[in-house]
Amino acid sequence: MRGKLPELSRAMVDADFVLINGVVFATEYLRVPDESTVGDDVVLEAKHGDTEVAFTRDEMEGAEHVGEGVYRLKSGALLRFFSSATIH
């Protein structure tokens, strides 16, 4: 795998929610990037009310871990993944 996807991939496993720039989204589709995914493959789709977002492997590539499970994408977006067990 290229870039820092392996670390981000571990955070994505079994995530039910993703915090994007301070807003909690429910994961609608999640595909942990692997050797069979290519740059324009969608690896994350999430929804918050009527707002839907999608991220491709290219957008996730090179995500920087900035601490406490938070990752900064090249676009500047901040992501943190959660499972149902971690939401209180």
Sine and cosine of phi, psi and omega as CSV:
sin_phi,cos_phi,sin_psi,cos_psi,sin_omega,cos_omega
0.00,0.00,0.49,-0.87,0.00,-1.00
-1.00,0.00,0.22,-0.98,0.17,-0.99
0.80,0.59,-0.56,-0.83,-0.04,-1.00
-0.96,-0.28,0.43,0.90,-0.01,-1.00
-0.89,0.45,-0.57,0.82,-0.02,-1.00
-0.83,0.55,-0.68,0.73,0.01,-1.00
-0.91,0.42,-0.73,0.69,0.03,-1.00
-0.90,0.44,-0.63,0.78,0.00,-1.00
-0.85,0.52,-0.66,0.75,0.04,-1.00
-0.88,0.48,-0.61,0.79,0.01,-1.00
-0.93,0.36,-0.51,0.86,-0.06,-1.00
-0.97,0.24,-0.43,0.90,-0.11,-0.99
-0.82,0.57,0.82,-0.58,0.07,-1.00
0.88,0.48,0.37,0.93,0.01,-1.00
-0.96,0.28,0.78,-0.62,0.06,-1.00
-1.00,-0.07,-0.40,0.92,-0.04,-1.00
-0.68,-0.74,0.42,-0.91,0.11,-0.99
-0.68,-0.73,0.77,-0.64,0.06,-1.00
-1.00,0.02,0.89,-0.46,-0.02,-1.00
-0.88,-0.47,0.92,-0.39,-0.02,-1.00
0.75,0.66,0.66,0.75,0.08,-1.00
1.00,0.03,0.00,1.00,0.00,-1.00
-0.91,-0.41,0.75,-0.66,-0.01,-1.00
-0.99,0.12,0.83,-0.55,0.07,-1.00
-0.91,-0.41,0.60,-0.80,0.14,-0.99
-0.99,0.11,0.72,-0.70,0.03,-1.00
-0.96,0.27,0.82,-0.58,0.04,-1.00
-1.00,-0.08,-0.59,0.81,0.00,-1.00
-0.56,-0.83,0.72,-0.69,-0.01,-1.00
-0.61,-0.79,0.86,-0.51,0.08,-1.00
-0.81,-0.59,0.92,-0.39,0.02,-1.00
-0.92,0.39,0.84,-0.54,-0.02,-1.00
-0.86,0.52,0.66,-0.75,0.05,-1.00
-0.61,-0.79,-0.18,-0.98,-0.06,-1.00
-0.92,0.40,-0.26,0.97,-0.01,-1.00
-1.00,-0.07,-0.15,0.99,0.03,-1.00
-1.00,0.05,0.56,-0.83,0.04,-1.00
-0.91,-0.41,0.16,-0.99,-0.13,-0.99
-0.79,0.61,-0.64,0.77,-0.06,-1.00
-1.00,-0.07,0.14,0.99,0.09,-1.00
-0.95,0.32,0.74,-0.68,0.09,-1.00
-0.96,0.28,0.80,-0.61,0.01,-1.00
-0.92,-0.40,-0.22,0.98,0.02,-1.00
-0.51,-0.86,0.80,-0.60,0.20,-0.98
-0.82,-0.58,0.73,-0.69,-0.03,-1.00
-0.62,-0.78,0.39,-0.92,-0.09,-1.00
-0.68,-0.73,0.64,-0.76,0.11,-0.99
-0.70,-0.72,0.97,-0.25,-0.08,-1.00
0.87,0.49,-0.82,-0.57,0.02,-1.00
-1.00,0.03,-0.05,1.00,-0.04,-1.00
-1.00,-0.01,0.82,-0.57,0.05,-1.00
-0.87,-0.50,0.65,-0.76,0.04,-1.00
-0.77,-0.63,0.42,-0.91,0.06,-1.00
-0.63,-0.78,0.59,-0.81,0.04,-1.00
-0.78,-0.62,0.66,-0.75,0.05,-1.00
-1.00,-0.08,0.19,-0.98,0.06,-1.00
-0.85,0.52,-0.68,0.73,0.02,-1.00
-0.85,0.53,-0.63,0.77,0.00,-1.00
-0.93,0.37,-0.49,0.87,-0.01,-1.00
-1.00,0.06,-0.38,0.92,-0.04,-1.00
-0.84,0.55,0.73,-0.69,0.05,-1.00
0.97,0.22,0.25,0.97,0.03,-1.00
-0.83,0.56,0.69,-0.72,-0.04,-1.00
-0.98,-0.20,0.81,-0.58,0.06,-1.00
-0.97,0.25,0.88,-0.48,-0.06,-1.00
-0.95,-0.30,0.10,1.00,0.06,-1.00
0.90,-0.44,0.45,-0.89,0.05,-1.00
0.77,0.64,0.62,0.78,0.05,-1.00
0.98,0.22,0.16,0.99,-0.02,-1.00
-0.99,-0.12,0.69,-0.72,0.01,-1.00
-0.85,-0.53,0.69,-0.72,0.06,-1.00
-0.97,-0.23,0.83,-0.56,0.05,-1.00
-0.99,0.14,0.24,-0.97,0.04,-1.00
-0.83,0.56,-0.52,0.85,-0.01,-1.00
-0.95,0.30,-0.22,0.97,-0.06,-1.00
0.99,-0.15,-0.21,0.98,0.02,-1.00
-0.89,0.46,0.63,-0.78,0.05,-1.00
-0.96,-0.27,0.79,-0.61,-0.03,-1.00
-0.83,-0.56,0.59,-0.81,0.14,-0.99
-0.58,-0.81,0.78,-0.63,-0.07,-1.00
-0.99,-0.14,0.60,-0.80,0.00,-1.00
-0.69,-0.72,0.48,-0.88,0.17,-0.98
-0.97,-0.23,0.22,-0.98,-0.01,-1.00
-0.84,0.55,-0.56,0.83,-0.04,-1.00
-0.92,0.40,-0.33,0.94,-0.04,-1.00
-0.99,-0.14,-0.07,1.00,0.02,-1.00
-1.00,-0.05,0.81,-0.59,-0.01,-1.00
-0.88,-0.47,0.00,0.00,0.00,0.00
